[in-house]
Structure formats: C-alpha cells, structure tokens
Amino acid sequence: MKKIFLSILMLAGTGFAALHAQQTPADLQQLVNQSFEHYKQIKALQTQQRIAADQTDLTKTQRMPQVQGNVSYTHLYPAPKLDFGGAAFQPFPSENVNANISGRQLLLDFGKSGSEIARSQAQQNLLSMQTDEAKEQLAYQVAAVYLNIAYLRNNIDVQDANIKLLEETEKIVQQRLKNGDAIDLELLNTQVKLENYRNRKIEYRNQLERQVANLQYLTGVADQSGIKADFSWPATPQQVMADSTTLSENAAIKTSLEKERVAEMELKSVKRDFTPSLYLDAGTGVKNGFLPDVNTPKWNYNAGVSLAIPIYNGKRNKLRKASPPNNWKPPNGIPPA
C-alpha cells in the first residue's frame, strides 16, 4: 500500500501527472479532479489567486498617467479694490470660475514602484504554489481514503468467503456429531471461528461506512460503489523516488522557498518607501482672474516637474519590517532561494 500512496502523491504535480496517468485507476483520477472543484479550501485559495492577480494589475497602474478634470466656482467677498483718484482697480474678481484638465506622470521613483510590483507578483506566485500544495495534500487524502475503501471491501469479501466456508463446515460437523464421528469441542471451535469472522465483517463494514462518508466530504460524490481493489500498480517506491526531479517538484519545498522570496521582496519594498519620486505635471483649461480684465475667462496652461520626498510616515516602515512575513525563515534543510 505504501507504493500506491507514493504513486498517488504525484497526481497533483504537474511534472508527474502525465507520467503516472496510466498507473492510476480512472475513477480515482476523476475523484481527485472532483475534489479540487468541491473542496472549500481549494476554492478559497483560487479566489485569493484572482484577488492577487487584480492587486498586481492595480500595483502596475502606479506607473500610468493620472488625468482628472476640475470645475469650480468661488464667490469672493469682500473683493479687494484699489482706488486711484476716483478710478477703482480690482485685481481679483468677485466671481471666480475655473474649468481645467490636469495630468501627472511618474518619471522616476528610484525603484519604488518596481519593488512594489515585484512584491505583488511574488505574492501571487506564492498563492499559486500554496494552491498546488493544497491540491497535492488533498489528492493524497482522496487516494488514501479510496484505497482504504478498496481494502475494506476486499476484506469484507474475504470474510464473506470464510463465513460461507465455516457455515458449510458447521453443518458437516453437526452431521458428523449426530453420527458419532465428531465431538462437541470440534463443533464449538467451528462456531467460535464463525462468530469471529462475523464480528470482523461488522467491524469492517463500520469502518467502510466512515471511509465512504469521508470520501463524500472530500469530493462531494455520494456514490462510491464502483471502487474495487482490482487495479495494479507497476511503479515501485524506488522507481518513484529515484526520479531526480521529484524533490524539485515537491509543492511544500517550493512553497517554503517562495515564502522566503516574498519576505525578501517585502523587505526591499519597505526600504524603498523613503525614496523620492519625480513627477511631470501639466494642465490646461479656462479661468478668469487674469489681468488686465480679471472678469473675462481665458484659456491657460501649465507644465512642470515636481519632486516628492517622503520625510515622516509614523512608524509604518518599522511596523512593516517587524511583520511576520519579513521575519520568516525557511525550515531546516531547505536551501535558500
């Protein structure tokens, strides 16, 4: 049974699915696939993957231009006026209107947005690997329950055969006892063996019911009557473990290495939080307030560059550095990425 588990463990691995497909019962493959669609943990991870993909796309928009339109009206009172010997000059209008379109484009941020995108992509890859790992574990559970069901049904058939044989033996011993060719002890021994086989069959049936319920919980499939122990497994544990890519395709190891990479990306992102950002700003529109006729709206435009330098953001960076992902270390025996 151990070599069966080792072969089934490869069901969820991309590098082994094709290799071992011909060695796996078709109904078991179908149950494994149905468990991927049914099990809530897999669905949750797949949802998180889609969210992470959207978050990556959202992070990339930091490098895209930002354009917005503005329309405003302001009434100013009292409006300043200058008196020049009976002639009044008003430098600012009392009714201010402004309609413009402004835009901002990131020119340079010294790797800040790049580290954010790399961190988001690493998180997305980690969720993908965690999904693969969860599928591998689920496939192993389904295979183990499947084999238990096949094993129990096979044992029940064996018990039925033994019970039938002993029932016939009991009749023969009873006939011999009537004829004086047997003793009571011989009949008693036969009856004890018969009851032992009957009790063992009841125990196997109870175990079978639990295993069928467990498989239904994992796969959502109620009918498990087709599971039989009539398959062969030509692969041996030595052949499976001898493959040089088995270790590199192990989902748990890949997930651990990716967690380390995500922590490194997060730390790089934190360190770049205080790097400056250089922007190109431009805008055009119509507004009043221009001399000499401050009340007449005129077309105008502006263009320039601005440098944003972070100075203080509370303890945000310190707290991010102290967060669990940045303190994560790979388990013993796992090489660094």
C-alpha positions as CSV (number, residue, x, y, z in Angstrom):
1,M,0.0,0.0,0.0
2,K,2.9,2.3,0.6
3,K,4.0,2.3,-3.0
4,I,0.4,3.1,-4.0
5,F,0.5,6.2,-1.8
6,L,3.8,7.3,-3.3
7,S,2.4,7.0,-6.8
8,I,-0.9,8.8,-6.0
9,L,1.1,11.6,-4.4
10,M,2.2,12.5,-7.9
11,L,-1.3,13.1,-9.1
12,A,-1.3,16.8,-8.3
13,G,2.2,17.5,-9.5
14,T,2.5,19.0,-13.0
15,G,5.6,17.1,-13.8
16,F,4.2,13.7,-12.8
17,A,0.6,13.8,-13.9
18,A,1.4,12.5,-17.4
19,L,4.0,10.0,-16.2
20,H,1.7,8.2,-13.8
21,A,-1.6,8.7,-15.5
22,Q,-1.5,5.2,-17.0
23,Q,-0.8,3.7,-13.5
24,T,-3.8,5.3,-11.7
25,P,-7.4,4.0,-11.8
26,A,-9.6,6.2,-14.0
27,D,-12.3,6.6,-11.3
28,L,-9.6,7.7,-8.8
29,Q,-8.4,10.4,-11.2
30,Q,-11.9,11.6,-11.6
31,L,-12.5,11.7,-7.8
32,V,-9.3,13.7,-7.3
33,N,-10.4,16.2,-10.0
34,Q,-13.8,16.5,-8.4
35,S,-12.3,17.1,-5.0
36,F,-10.4,20.1,-6.5
37,E,-13.7,21.6,-7.6
38,H,-15.6,20.7,-4.5
39,Y,-13.2,21.3,-1.5
40,K,-13.7,24.8,0.0
41,Q,-10.1,25.4,0.9
42,I,-9.1,25.0,-2.8
43,K,-11.9,27.4,-3.8
44,A,-10.7,29.9,-1.2
45,L,-7.1,29.7,-2.5
46,Q,-8.2,30.1,-6.1
47,T,-10.3,33.2,-5.1
48,Q,-7.2,34.6,-3.3
49,Q,-5.2,34.0,-6.5
50,R,-7.7,36.0,-8.6
51,I,-7.6,38.8,-6.0
52,A,-3.7,38.8,-6.0
53,A,-3.7,39.0,-9.8
54,D,-6.0,42.0,-9.7
55,Q,-3.8,43.5,-7.0
56,T,-0.7,43.1,-9.3
57,D,-2.5,44.8,-12.1
58,L,-3.5,47.6,-9.6
59,T,0.1,48.0,-8.5
60,K,1.2,48.4,-12.1
61,T,-1.1,51.4,-12.5
62,Q,1.2,53.4,-10.3
63,R,3.3,53.9,-13.4
64,M,0.4,55.0,-15.5
65,P,-0.5,58.7,-16.0
66,Q,-3.2,60.2,-13.8
67,V,-5.6,62.6,-15.6
68,Q,-8.5,64.4,-13.9
69,G,-11.0,67.2,-14.7
70,N,-11.8,70.1,-12.4
71,V,-14.7,72.6,-12.4
72,S,-15.1,75.1,-9.7
73,Y,-16.9,78.3,-8.8
74,T,-16.0,80.6,-6.0
75,H,-17.6,83.9,-4.8
76,L,-15.2,86.2,-3.1
77,Y,-16.3,88.9,-0.6
78,P,-15.1,91.4,0.0
79,A,-13.3,91.7,-3.2
80,P,-10.1,93.8,-3.0
81,K,-10.1,97.1,-4.8
82,L,-7.6,99.8,-5.3
83,D,-8.7,103.4,-5.6
84,F,-6.7,105.7,-8.0
85,G,-8.3,109.1,-7.6
86,G,-11.8,108.1,-8.3
87,A,-10.9,105.2,-10.6
88,A,-11.3,101.8,-9.0
89,F,-9.0,98.9,-9.9
90,Q,-10.0,95.3,-8.9
91,P,-7.0,92.9,-9.1
92,F,-9.2,89.8,-8.2
93,P,-12.7,89.1,-9.5
94,S,-15.5,88.5,-7.0
95,E,-16.9,85.7,-9.2
96,N,-14.2,83.1,-9.9
97,V,-14.8,80.3,-12.4
98,N,-12.3,77.6,-13.4
99,A,-12.6,74.6,-15.7
100,N,-9.4,72.6,-16.4
101,I,-7.9,69.2,-17.1
102,S,-4.7,68.3,-15.2
103,G,-2.4,65.3,-15.5
104,R,0.5,63.8,-13.6
105,Q,3.0,61.2,-14.9
106,L,5.6,59.4,-12.8
107,L,9.0,59.9,-14.3
108,L,11.4,58.3,-11.7
109,D,10.9,56.8,-8.3
110,F,14.3,55.0,-7.9
111,G,12.8,51.5,-7.9
112,K,9.9,52.1,-5.5
113,S,7.1,51.1,-7.9
114,G,9.3,48.3,-9.3
115,S,9.8,46.7,-5.9
116,E,6.0,47.0,-5.2
117,I,5.2,45.2,-8.5
118,A,7.8,42.5,-7.8
119,R,6.4,42.0,-4.3
120,S,2.8,41.8,-5.6
121,Q,3.9,39.3,-8.3
122,A,5.8,37.2,-5.7
123,Q,2.7,37.1,-3.5
124,Q,0.6,36.0,-6.5
125,N,3.1,33.2,-7.2
126,L,3.1,32.1,-3.6
127,L,-0.7,31.8,-3.6
128,S,-0.4,29.7,-6.8
129,M,2.1,27.4,-5.1
130,Q,0.1,27.2,-2.0
131,T,-2.9,26.1,-4.1
132,D,-0.7,23.4,-5.7
133,E,0.4,22.2,-2.3
134,A,-3.2,22.1,-1.0
135,K,-4.2,20.1,-4.1
136,E,-1.3,17.7,-3.6
137,Q,-2.3,17.1,0.0
138,L,-6.0,16.8,-0.9
139,A,-5.1,14.3,-3.7
140,Y,-3.2,12.2,-1.1
141,Q,-6.2,12.3,1.3
142,V,-8.6,11.2,-1.5
143,A,-6.2,8.4,-2.6
144,A,-5.7,7.2,0.9
145,V,-9.5,7.1,1.6
146,Y,-10.0,5.5,-1.9
147,L,-7.5,2.7,-1.1
148,N,-9.0,2.2,2.4
149,I,-12.4,1.7,0.8
150,A,-11.0,-0.8,-1.7
151,Y,-9.1,-2.6,1.0
152,L,-12.1,-2.8,3.3
153,R,-14.4,-4.1,0.6
154,N,-11.8,-6.7,-0.3
155,N,-11.6,-7.8,3.3
156,I,-15.4,-7.9,3.6
157,D,-15.4,-10.2,0.5
158,V,-12.8,-12.4,2.2
159,Q,-14.8,-12.5,5.4
160,D,-17.9,-13.5,3.4
161,A,-16.0,-16.3,1.8
162,N,-14.7,-17.5,5.2
163,I,-18.2,-17.2,6.7
164,K,-19.7,-19.3,3.9
165,L,-17.0,-21.9,4.3
166,L,-17.4,-22.1,8.0
167,E,-21.2,-22.3,7.8
168,E,-20.8,-25.3,5.5
169,T,-18.2,-26.7,7.9
170,E,-20.6,-26.2,10.8
171,K,-23.3,-28.2,9.0
172,I,-20.8,-31.0,8.3
173,V,-19.6,-31.1,11.9
174,Q,-23.2,-31.2,13.2
175,Q,-23.9,-34.1,10.9
176,R,-20.8,-35.9,12.0
177,L,-21.7,-35.2,15.6
178,K,-25.1,-36.9,15.1
179,N,-23.3,-39.9,13.6
180,G,-20.8,-40.0,16.4
181,D,-17.8,-39.2,14.2
182,A,-17.1,-35.8,16.0
183,I,-17.1,-34.3,19.5
184,D,-18.7,-31.2,20.9
185,L,-15.4,-29.4,21.1
186,E,-14.9,-29.6,17.4
187,L,-18.3,-28.0,16.8
188,L,-17.6,-25.4,19.4
189,N,-14.3,-24.4,17.8
190,T,-16.0,-24.1,14.4
191,Q,-18.8,-21.9,15.9
192,V,-16.2,-19.6,17.6
193,K,-14.3,-19.1,14.4
194,L,-17.5,-18.4,12.6
195,E,-18.6,-15.7,15.1
196,N,-15.1,-14.2,14.9
197,Y,-15.4,-13.8,11.2
198,R,-18.9,-12.4,11.5
199,N,-17.8,-9.8,14.1
200,R,-14.8,-8.9,12.0
201,K,-17.1,-8.3,9.0
202,I,-19.3,-6.0,11.1
203,E,-16.2,-4.1,12.1
204,Y,-15.0,-3.7,8.5
205,R,-18.5,-2.6,7.5
206,N,-18.5,0.2,10.1
207,Q,-15.1,1.3,9.0
208,L,-16.2,1.2,5.4
209,E,-19.2,3.5,6.2
210,R,-16.9,6.0,7.8
211,Q,-14.5,6.0,4.9
212,V,-17.3,6.4,2.3
213,A,-18.6,9.4,4.3
214,N,-15.1,10.9,4.4
215,L,-14.7,10.5,0.7
216,Q,-18.0,12.1,0.1
217,Y,-16.9,15.0,2.3
218,L,-13.7,15.4,0.3
219,T,-15.2,15.0,-3.2
220,G,-18.9,15.7,-2.9
221,V,-19.6,12.4,-4.7
222,A,-22.2,10.2,-2.8
223,D,-22.0,7.0,-5.0
224,Q,-18.7,5.1,-4.2
225,S,-20.0,1.7,-5.2
226,G,-17.6,1.4,-8.1
227,I,-14.4,1.4,-6.0
228,K,-12.8,-2.0,-6.2
229,A,-9.4,-3.4,-5.4
230,D,-8.9,-4.8,-9.0
231,F,-6.1,-2.4,-10.2
232,S,-2.4,-2.9,-10.5
233,W,0.5,-0.6,-9.7
234,P,3.6,-1.3,-11.7
235,A,5.6,1.6,-10.2
236,T,7.7,0.8,-7.2
237,P,8.7,3.2,-4.4
238,Q,12.3,3.0,-5.6
239,Q,11.4,4.0,-9.1
240,V,9.3,6.9,-7.9
241,M,11.9,8.3,-5.5
242,A,14.8,7.8,-7.9
243,D,13.5,10.5,-10.3
244,S,15.8,13.4,-10.0
245,T,13.0,16.0,-10.3
246,T,10.9,14.6,-7.5
247,L,12.4,16.8,-4.9
248,S,12.4,20.0,-7.0
249,E,8.7,19.4,-7.8
250,N,7.7,19.0,-4.2
251,A,5.0,21.5,-3.5
252,A,5.9,22.0,0.2
253,I,9.5,22.8,-0.6
254,K,8.6,25.2,-3.5
255,T,6.1,27.0,-1.2
256,S,8.7,27.4,1.5
257,L,11.2,28.8,-0.9
258,E,8.6,31.2,-2.4
259,K,7.7,32.4,1.1
260,E,11.3,33.4,1.6
261,R,11.3,35.2,-1.7
262,V,8.1,37.1,-0.8
263,A,9.6,38.2,2.5
264,E,12.7,39.5,0.7
265,M,10.5,41.4,-1.8
266,E,8.5,42.9,1.1
267,L,11.7,44.0,2.9
268,K,13.0,45.6,-0.3
269,S,9.7,47.4,-0.8
270,V,9.9,48.7,2.8
271,K,13.4,50.0,2.4
272,R,12.4,52.0,-0.8
273,D,9.5,53.8,0.9
274,F,11.6,56.8,1.6
275,T,13.0,57.2,-1.9
276,P,11.9,60.4,-3.7
277,S,9.5,60.4,-6.7
278,L,9.9,62.7,-9.7
279,Y,6.6,63.7,-11.5
280,L,5.7,65.6,-14.6
281,D,2.7,67.8,-14.0
282,A,0.7,69.5,-16.8
283,G,-2.7,71.1,-17.1
284,T,-4.9,73.3,-19.4
285,G,-8.3,74.9,-19.1
286,V,-10.3,78.1,-18.9
287,K,-10.5,80.5,-15.9
288,N,-10.8,84.2,-15.1
289,G,-8.7,86.4,-12.9
290,F,-6.0,87.3,-15.4
291,L,-5.1,91.0,-15.8
292,P,-6.0,93.4,-17.2
293,D,-9.6,92.1,-17.5
294,V,-10.0,89.8,-14.5
295,N,-13.6,89.0,-15.2
296,T,-13.1,87.5,-18.6
297,P,-12.3,83.7,-18.6
298,K,-9.2,82.9,-20.7
299,W,-7.5,79.8,-21.9
300,N,-4.4,78.9,-20.0
301,Y,-2.0,76.0,-19.5
302,N,0.8,75.0,-17.1
303,A,3.6,72.4,-17.2
304,G,6.4,71.5,-14.8
305,V,8.1,68.9,-12.7
306,S,7.8,68.1,-9.0
307,L,9.9,66.1,-6.6
308,A,8.1,64.4,-3.7
309,I,10.4,63.5,-0.8
310,P,8.9,61.4,2.0
311,I,10.0,62.7,5.4
312,Y,7.9,61.0,8.0
313,N,5.1,58.4,7.9
314,G,4.7,57.5,11.5
315,K,6.0,54.0,12.4
316,R,4.7,52.4,9.2
317,N,8.1,51.2,7.9
318,K,9.2,50.0,11.3
319,L,6.0,48.0,11.8
320,R,6.2,46.5,8.2
321,K,9.8,45.4,8.9
322,A,8.7,43.7,12.1
323,S,5.7,42.0,10.5
324,P,5.8,38.1,10.4
325,P,6.4,37.8,6.6
326,N,9.7,39.8,7.0
327,N,10.8,37.7,9.9
328,W,10.0,34.4,8.2
329,K,12.9,31.9,7.9
330,P,12.9,28.7,5.9
331,P,12.7,25.4,7.8
332,N,15.9,23.5,8.5
333,G,17.2,21.6,5.5
334,I,15.6,23.9,2.9
335,P,18.3,25.7,0.8
336,P,18.0,29.4,0.3
337,A,16.3,30.7,-2.9
